[in-house]
C-alpha cells in the first residue's frame, strides 16, 4: 500500500462506522476484517479472530441503539505493506441497563488506531485498537 490508497482508507473508515450505525448484517462487515490474525483491543475485551468478532458484534447490536458515528479524523501513514490509520470518531449511542426505567445516552470521542493490510488485493482491518474514550459532559459511560 502507498499514499494513493489514502482516500480509499478514509472512505473505509466512514463506511465501517456507517455499517455499525445501521447494525448491518455480518456479511457486510466480514469482508472489512482480516481472515487471519485479526486483533481488536476494545475497552471491555480483546478479540482474536473473526469468530470472536462475530460474537462481539452480535452482542453489541443488542446493547446499543440509536447509534451515530462521525469520523472527525482519519490520518493515514504507511509502514511497509501496512497502513496505520489514526481515527477520532464522535460516538453517540443509547443503552438500556435493566432494570432502569429509562435508557441512557453515551456521547464521547473515541480515539482509535487501525492497522490495515491488503488481503486478496483489498484493504482489511488487521488490528483495531481503542486507545481511549473521552466522554462529554452528561454522558453515560460503559
VOKOL-187107 format. One record per atom (N, C-alpha, C): residue number from 1; atom name; x, y, z. Coordinates in Angstrom, 2 decimals, m for minus. Example, Ala and Ser with C-alpha at 12.3 -4.5 7.8 and 13.67 -1.06 7.14 Angstrom:
<sites>
midren_marke_xx_yy_zz
1_N_13.19_m5.69_7.80 .
1_CA_12.30_m4.50_7.80 .
1_C_13.20_m3.30_7.80 .
2_N_12.85_m2.25_7.08 .
2_CA_13.67_m1.06_7.14 .
2_C_12.90_0.03_7.87 .
</sites>
This chain:
<sites>
midren_marke_xx_yy_zz
1_N_0.84_m1.17_0.00 .
1_CA_0.00_0.00_0.00 .
1_C_0.89_1.24_0.00 .
2_N_0.32_2.32_m0.54 .
2_CA_1.05_3.58_m0.56 .
2_C_0.06_4.74_m0.47 .
3_N_0.59_5.94_m0.57 .
3_CA_m0.24_7.15_m0.37 .
3_C_m1.44_7.23_m1.30 .
4_N_m1.38_6.57_m2.44 .
4_CA_m2.53_6.60_m3.35 .
4_C_m3.75_5.91_m2.74 .
5_N_m3.53_5.09_m1.71 .
5_CA_m4.64_4.40_m1.04 .
5_C_m5.32_5.26_0.03 .
6_N_m4.75_6.41_0.36 .
6_CA_m5.28_7.22_1.46 .
6_C_m6.77_7.52_1.33 .
7_N_m7.26_8.05_0.20 .
7_CA_m8.70_8.34_0.12 .
7_C_m9.57_7.10_0.32 .
8_N_m9.15_5.95_m0.21 .
8_CA_m9.94_4.72_m0.04 .
8_C_m9.97_4.28_1.42 .
9_N_m8.86_4.47_2.13 .
9_CA_m8.81_4.08_3.54 .
9_C_m9.68_5.01_4.39 .
10_N_m9.67_6.29_4.05 .
10_CA_m10.54_7.23_4.78 .
10_C_m12.00_6.91_4.51 .
11_N_m12.33_6.53_3.28 .
11_CA_m13.70_6.13_2.96 .
11_C_m14.04_4.82_3.68 .
12_N_m13.09_3.93_3.80 .
12_CA_m13.31_2.67_4.51 .
12_C_m13.72_2.94_5.95 .
13_N_m13.07_3.91_6.59 .
13_CA_m13.43_4.26_7.98 .
13_C_m14.87_4.78_8.03 .
14_N_m15.24_5.66_7.11 .
14_CA_m16.62_6.17_7.10 .
14_C_m17.62_5.05_6.85 .
15_N_m17.28_4.15_5.92 .
15_CA_m18.17_3.03_5.62 .
15_C_m18.33_2.10_6.83 .
16_N_m17.24_1.82_7.51 .
16_CA_m17.25_0.95_8.70 .
16_C_m18.23_1.48_9.74 .
17_N_m18.11_2.77_10.05 .
17_CA_m18.96_3.33_11.08 .
17_C_m20.41_3.45_10.63 .
18_N_m20.62_3.68_9.35 .
18_CA_m22.00_3.68_8.84 .
18_C_m22.63_2.30_9.05 .
19_N_m21.88_1.25_8.73 .
19_CA_m22.40_m0.10_8.92 .
19_C_m22.69_m0.39_10.39 .
20_N_m21.85_0.11_11.29 .
20_CA_m22.12_m0.05_12.72 .
20_C_m23.39_0.70_13.12 .
21_N_m23.56_1.91_12.59 .
21_CA_m24.74_2.72_12.93 .
21_C_m26.04_2.02_12.56 .
22_N_m26.05_1.38_11.40 .
22_CA_m27.30_0.77_10.93 .
22_C_m27.43_m0.69_11.37 .
23_N_m26.47_m1.16_12.17 .
23_CA_m26.46_m2.56_12.62 .
23_C_m26.56_m3.49_11.41 .
24_N_m25.66_m3.25_10.47 .
24_CA_m25.64_m4.01_9.22 .
24_C_m25.44_m5.50_9.48 .
25_N_m25.91_m6.33_8.56 .
25_CA_m25.68_m7.77_8.69 .
25_C_m24.18_m8.08_8.68 .
26_N_m23.82_m9.15_9.37 .
26_CA_m22.41_m9.56_9.46 .
26_C_m21.77_m9.70_8.08 .
27_N_m22.51_m10.16_7.11 .
27_CA_m21.96_m10.38_5.78 .
27_C_m21.42_m9.10_5.16 .
28_N_m21.89_m7.95_5.60 .
28_CA_m21.38_m6.69_5.08 .
28_C_m20.11_m6.25_5.81 .
29_N_m19.94_m6.67_7.05 .
29_CA_m18.76_m6.29_7.83 .
29_C_m17.59_m7.25_7.66 .
30_N_m17.86_m8.52_7.49 .
30_CA_m16.79_m9.52_7.45 .
30_C_m15.73_m9.25_6.38 .
31_N_m16.09_m8.77_5.19 .
31_CA_m15.05_m8.50_4.20 .
31_C_m14.11_m7.35_4.59 .
32_N_m14.45_m6.63_5.64 .
32_CA_m13.63_m5.49_6.07 .
32_C_m12.61_m5.86_7.14 .
33_N_m12.66_m7.08_7.66 .
33_CA_m11.71_m7.51_8.69 .
33_C_m10.89_m8.69_8.17 .
34_N_m9.66_m8.78_8.66 .
34_CA_m8.74_m9.81_8.20 .
34_C_m9.25_m11.21_8.51 .
35_N_m9.03_m12.12_7.58 .
35_CA_m9.41_m13.51_7.78 .
35_C_m8.50_m14.18_8.79 .
36_N_m7.23_m13.80_8.80 .
36_CA_m6.23_m14.38_9.70 .
36_C_m5.56_m13.26_10.49 .
37_N_m5.37_m13.48_11.79 .
37_CA_m4.60_m12.54_12.61 .
37_C_m5.35_m11.32_13.09 .
38_N_m6.66_m11.29_12.96 .
38_CA_m7.43_m10.15_13.44 .
38_C_m7.29_m10.00_14.95 .
39_N_m7.00_m8.79_15.40 .
39_CA_m6.99_m8.48_16.83 .
39_C_m7.71_m7.15_17.02 .
40_N_m8.64_m7.14_17.98 .
40_CA_m9.38_m5.92_18.30 .
40_C_m9.28_m5.69_19.80 .
41_N_m8.67_m4.57_20.16 .
41_CA_m8.49_m4.21_21.57 .
41_C_m9.54_m3.14_21.89 .
42_N_m10.57_m3.56_22.59 .
42_CA_m11.71_m2.70_22.92 .
42_C_m11.68_m2.41_24.42 .
43_N_m12.41_m1.40_24.87 .
43_CA_m12.40_m1.10_26.31 .
43_C_m12.81_m2.28_27.18 .
44_N_m13.72_m3.10_26.69 .
44_CA_m14.27_m4.16_27.52 .
44_C_m13.63_m5.53_27.30 .
45_N_m12.89_m5.72_26.18 .
45_CA_m12.38_m7.05_25.85 .
45_C_m11.37_m6.94_24.71 .
46_N_m10.48_m7.92_24.61 .
46_CA_m9.61_m8.06_23.44 .
46_C_m10.08_m9.27_22.65 .
47_N_m10.31_m9.05_21.37 .
47_CA_m10.82_m10.10_20.49 .
47_C_m9.70_m10.62_19.60 .
48_N_m9.74_m11.92_19.32 .
48_CA_m8.78_m12.53_18.40 .
48_C_m9.54_m13.35_17.37 .
49_N_m9.44_m12.97_16.12 .
49_CA_m10.04_m13.74_15.04 .
49_C_m11.47_m13.35_14.73 .
50_N_m11.91_m13.83_13.59 .
50_CA_m13.26_m13.50_13.11 .
50_C_m14.36_m14.07_14.00 .
51_N_m14.16_m15.26_14.57 .
51_CA_m15.21_m15.82_15.43 .
51_C_m15.47_m14.94_16.64 .
52_N_m14.40_m14.43_17.28 .
52_CA_m14.57_m13.50_18.41 .
52_C_m15.30_m12.24_17.95 .
53_N_m14.92_m11.75_16.76 .
53_CA_m15.56_m10.55_16.23 .
53_C_m17.06_m10.76_16.05 .
54_N_m17.44_m11.89_15.47 .
54_CA_m18.86_m12.20_15.24 .
54_C_m19.62_m12.21_16.56 .
55_N_m19.07_m12.89_17.56 .
55_CA_m19.72_m12.98_18.87 .
55_C_m19.87_m11.59_19.48 .
56_N_m18.80_m10.78_19.43 .
56_CA_m18.84_m9.42_19.98 .
56_C_m19.90_m8.58_19.26 .
57_N_m19.87_m8.58_17.93 .
57_CA_m20.79_m7.75_17.17 .
57_C_m22.25_m8.14_17.43 .
58_N_m22.53_m9.43_17.47 .
58_CA_m23.90_m9.87_17.75 .
58_C_m24.36_m9.41_19.13 .
59_N_m23.42_m9.26_20.05 .
59_CA_m23.76_m8.76_21.38 .
59_C_m24.01_m7.27_21.40 .
60_N_m23.10_m6.49_20.79 .
60_CA_m23.24_m5.03_20.88 .
60_C_m24.45_m4.49_20.12 .
61_N_m24.86_m5.17_19.05 .
61_CA_m26.04_m4.66_18.35 .
61_C_m27.31_m4.90_19.16 .
62_N_m27.21_m5.67_20.21 .
62_CA_m28.35_m5.88_21.11 .
62_C_m28.26_m5.00_22.36 .
63_N_m27.15_m4.30_22.52 .
63_CA_m26.95_m3.43_23.68 .
63_C_m27.14_m1.97_23.31 .
64_N_m26.53_m1.55_22.20 .
64_CA_m26.56_m0.13_21.80 .
64_C_m27.58_0.08_20.71 .
65_N_m28.25_1.24_20.76 .
65_CA_m29.22_1.58_19.72 .
65_C_m29.19_3.08_19.48 .
66_N_m29.84_3.51_18.43 .
66_CA_m29.81_4.93_18.01 .
66_C_m28.38_5.43_17.91 .
67_N_m27.52_4.61_17.31 .
67_CA_m26.11_4.97_17.22 .
67_C_m25.84_5.98_16.12 .
68_N_m24.85_6.83_16.40 .
68_CA_m24.36_7.79_15.42 .
68_C_m22.84_7.85_15.58 .
69_N_m22.13_7.57_14.52 .
69_CA_m20.68_7.73_14.49 .
69_C_m20.35_8.80_13.45 .
70_N_m19.46_9.70_13.79 .
70_CA_m18.99_10.71_12.84 .
70_C_m17.48_10.73_12.88 .
71_N_m16.86_10.37_11.77 .
71_CA_m15.40_10.37_11.69 .
71_C_m14.92_11.82_11.67 .
72_N_m14.16_12.18_12.68 .
72_CA_m13.61_13.53_12.79 .
72_C_m12.21_13.61_12.17 .
73_N_m11.49_12.48_12.25 .
73_CA_m10.13_12.45_11.73 .
73_C_m9.80_11.02_11.34 .
74_N_m9.12_10.88_10.21 .
74_CA_m8.61_9.58_9.78 .
74_C_m7.26_9.85_9.10 .
75_N_m6.21_9.91_9.92 .
75_CA_m4.87_10.17_9.42 .
75_C_m4.21_8.85_9.04 .
76_N_m3.63_8.81_7.85 .
76_CA_m3.06_7.57_7.34 .
76_C_m1.56_7.75_7.14 .
77_N_m0.78_6.80_7.67 .
77_CA_0.65_6.71_7.38 .
77_C_0.94_5.29_6.93 .
78_N_1.99_5.13_6.17 .
78_CA_2.32_3.83_5.61 .
78_C_3.63_3.34_6.19 .
79_N_3.60_2.10_6.65 .
79_CA_4.77_1.44_7.22 .
79_C_4.91_0.10_6.51 .
80_N_5.84_0.02_5.59 .
80_CA_5.98_m1.20_4.81 .
80_C_4.71_m1.48_4.03 .
81_N_4.18_m2.68_4.20 .
81_CA_2.96_m3.09_3.50 .
81_C_1.69_m2.75_4.27 .
82_N_1.83_m2.04_5.38 .
82_CA_0.67_m1.72_6.22 .
82_C_0.31_m0.25_6.14 .
83_N_m0.95_0.02_6.37 .
83_CA_m1.42_1.39_6.56 .
83_C_m1.80_1.52_8.03 .
84_N_m1.27_2.53_8.68 .
84_CA_m1.62_2.82_10.06 .
84_C_m2.57_4.01_10.03 .
85_N_m3.76_3.80_10.55 .
85_CA_m4.81_4.81_10.47 .
85_C_m5.15_5.27_11.88 .
86_N_m4.93_6.55_12.15 .
86_CA_m5.30_7.16_13.42 .
86_C_m6.67_7.79_13.27 .
87_N_m7.61_7.33_14.06 .
87_CA_m9.00_7.74_13.89 .
87_C_m9.51_8.40_15.16 .
88_N_m10.22_9.50_14.98 .
88_CA_m11.02_10.08_16.05 .
88_C_m12.45_10.06_15.53 .
89_N_m13.32_9.40_16.28 .
89_CA_m14.71_9.31_15.88 .
89_C_m15.60_9.77_17.03 .
90_N_m16.56_10.63_16.69 .
90_CA_m17.56_11.03_17.68 .
90_C_m18.61_9.92_17.68 .
91_N_m18.88_9.38_18.88 .
91_CA_m19.82_8.28_19.00 .
91_C_m20.92_8.65_19.98 .
92_N_m22.15_8.46_19.54 .
92_CA_m23.31_8.59_20.40 .
92_C_m24.13_7.31_20.27 .
93_N_m24.63_6.85_21.40 .
93_CA_m25.46_5.64_21.38 .
93_C_m26.32_5.64_22.63 .
94_N_m27.49_5.08_22.50 .
94_CA_m28.35_4.86_23.65 .
94_C_m28.12_3.45_24.15 .
95_N_m28.26_3.29_25.46 .
95_CA_m28.09_1.99_26.08 .
95_C_m29.08_1.88_27.22 .
96_N_m29.65_0.71_27.37 .
96_CA_m30.57_0.47_28.47 .
96_C_m29.97_m0.60_29.35 .
97_N_m29.87_m0.30_30.63 .
97_CA_m29.31_m1.23_31.60 .
97_C_m30.42_m1.66_32.55 .
98_N_m30.92_m2.87_32.36 .
98_CA_m32.02_m3.35_33.21 .
98_C_m31.64_m3.30_34.68 .
99_N_m32.51_m3.00_35.57 .
99_CA_m33.95_m2.74_35.40 .
99_C_m34.26_m1.25_35.32 .
100_N_m33.32_m0.43_34.86 .
100_CA_m33.54_1.02_34.81 .
100_C_m34.83_1.36_34.06 .
101_N_m35.45_2.44_34.50 .
101_CA_m36.70_2.87_33.87 .
101_C_m36.45_3.42_32.48 .
102_N_m35.33_4.13_32.31 .
102_CA_m35.03_4.80_31.04 .
102_C_m33.66_4.38_30.51 .
103_N_m33.50_4.60_29.24 .
103_CA_m32.19_4.37_28.64 .
103_C_m31.29_5.58_28.95 .
104_N_m30.00_5.40_28.70 .
104_CA_m29.02_6.46_28.89 .
104_C_m28.34_6.71_27.56 .
105_N_m27.74_7.89_27.42 .
105_CA_m27.08_8.26_26.17 .
105_C_m25.58_8.39_26.40 .
106_N_m24.81_7.64_25.62 .
106_CA_m23.36_7.77_25.59 .
106_C_m23.02_8.82_24.54 .
107_N_m22.10_9.70_24.89 .
107_CA_m21.70_10.78_23.99 .
107_C_m20.21_11.01_24.22 .
108_N_m19.38_10.56_23.27 .
108_CA_m17.94_10.64_23.51 .
108_C_m17.14_10.72_22.21 .
109_N_m15.86_10.99_22.39 .
109_CA_m14.89_10.91_21.30 .
109_C_m14.10_9.64_21.54 .
110_N_m13.99_8.80_20.52 .
110_CA_m13.23_7.57_20.60 .
110_C_m11.94_7.75_19.79 .
111_N_m10.83_7.52_20.47 .
111_CA_m9.51_7.63_19.84 .
111_C_m9.04_6.21_19.53 .
112_N_m8.82_5.95_18.24 .
112_CA_m8.53_4.59_17.80 .
112_C_m7.34_4.55_16.85 .
113_N_m6.76_3.35_16.76 .
113_CA_m5.71_3.08_15.78 .
113_C_m6.06_1.79_15.06 .
114_N_m5.96_1.82_13.76 .
114_CA_m6.15_0.64_12.95 .
114_C_m4.85_0.33_12.21 .
115_N_m4.59_m0.95_12.01 .
115_CA_m3.57_m1.37_11.06 .
115_C_m4.33_m2.10_9.96 .
116_N_m4.17_m1.59_8.75 .
116_CA_m4.89_m2.12_7.59 .
116_C_m3.87_m2.75_6.65 .
117_N_m4.19_m3.93_6.16 .
117_CA_m3.33_m4.63_5.20 .
117_C_m4.17_m5.01_3.98 .
118_N_m3.47_m5.38_2.93 .
118_CA_m4.18_m5.87_1.75 .
118_C_m4.36_m7.37_1.86 .
119_N_m5.56_m7.81_1.59 .
119_CA_m5.89_m9.23_1.59 .
119_C_m6.71_m9.47_0.32 .
120_N_m6.24_m10.32_m0.55 .
120_CA_m6.89_m10.51_m1.86 .
120_C_m7.05_m9.17_m2.58 .
121_N_m6.01_m8.34_m2.47 .
121_CA_m5.94_m7.02_m3.12 .
121_C_m6.92_m6.00_m2.56 .
122_N_m7.56_m6.30_m1.43 .
122_CA_m8.50_m5.36_m0.81 .
122_C_m8.02_m5.01_0.59 .
123_N_m8.21_m3.74_1.01 .
123_CA_m7.80_m3.37_2.37 .
123_C_m8.73_m3.99_3.41 .
124_N_m8.12_m4.52_4.47 .
124_CA_m8.89_m5.09_5.58 .
124_C_m8.24_m4.66_6.90 .
125_N_m9.05_m4.56_7.93 .
125_CA_m8.56_m4.21_9.26 .
125_C_m7.93_m5.46_9.87 .
126_N_m6.66_m5.35_10.21 .
126_CA_m5.98_m6.47_10.87 .
126_C_m5.89_m6.21_12.38 .
127_N_m5.65_m4.95_12.74 .
127_CA_m5.58_m4.57_14.14 .
127_C_m6.46_m3.34_14.35 .
128_N_m7.24_m3.38_15.42 .
128_CA_m8.21_m2.32_15.73 .
128_C_m8.07_m2.06_17.22 .
129_N_m7.58_m0.89_17.58 .
129_CA_m7.32_m0.58_18.98 .
129_C_m8.08_0.69_19.37 .
130_N_m8.86_0.59_20.42 .
130_CA_m9.49_1.77_21.00 .
130_C_m8.55_2.22_22.13 .
131_N_m7.85_3.33_21.90 .
131_CA_m6.91_3.83_22.90 .
131_C_m7.62_4.43_24.10 .
132_N_m8.67_5.20_23.81 .
132_CA_m9.40_5.81_24.92 .
132_C_m10.73_6.38_24.43 .
133_N_m11.63_6.53_25.40 .
133_CA_m12.90_7.19_25.17 .
133_C_m12.91_8.44_26.04 .
134_N_m13.20_9.58_25.46 .
134_CA_m13.32_10.82_26.22 .
134_C_m14.80_11.20_26.22 .
135_N_m15.43_11.01_27.38 .
135_CA_m16.87_11.26_27.50 .
135_C_m17.15_12.76_27.61 .
136_N_m18.19_13.19_26.93 .
136_CA_m18.62_14.57_27.02 .
136_C_m19.47_14.76_28.28 .
137_N_m19.62_15.99_28.70 .
137_CA_m20.38_16.30_29.91 .
137_C_m21.78_15.71_29.83 .
138_N_m22.19_15.05_30.90 .
138_CA_m23.52_14.48_30.99 .
138_C_m23.68_13.13_30.32 .
139_N_m22.60_12.60_29.76 .
139_CA_m22.68_11.32_29.07 .
139_C_m22.75_10.15_30.02 .
140_N_m23.48_9.14_29.63 .
140_CA_m23.39_7.85_30.30 .
140_C_m22.04_7.26_29.95 .
141_N_m21.61_6.25_30.70 .
141_CA_m20.33_5.60_30.42 .
141_C_m20.55_4.11_30.23 .
142_N_m19.56_3.44_29.68 .
142_CA_m19.64_1.99_29.51 .
142_C_m19.55_1.31_30.85 .
</sites>
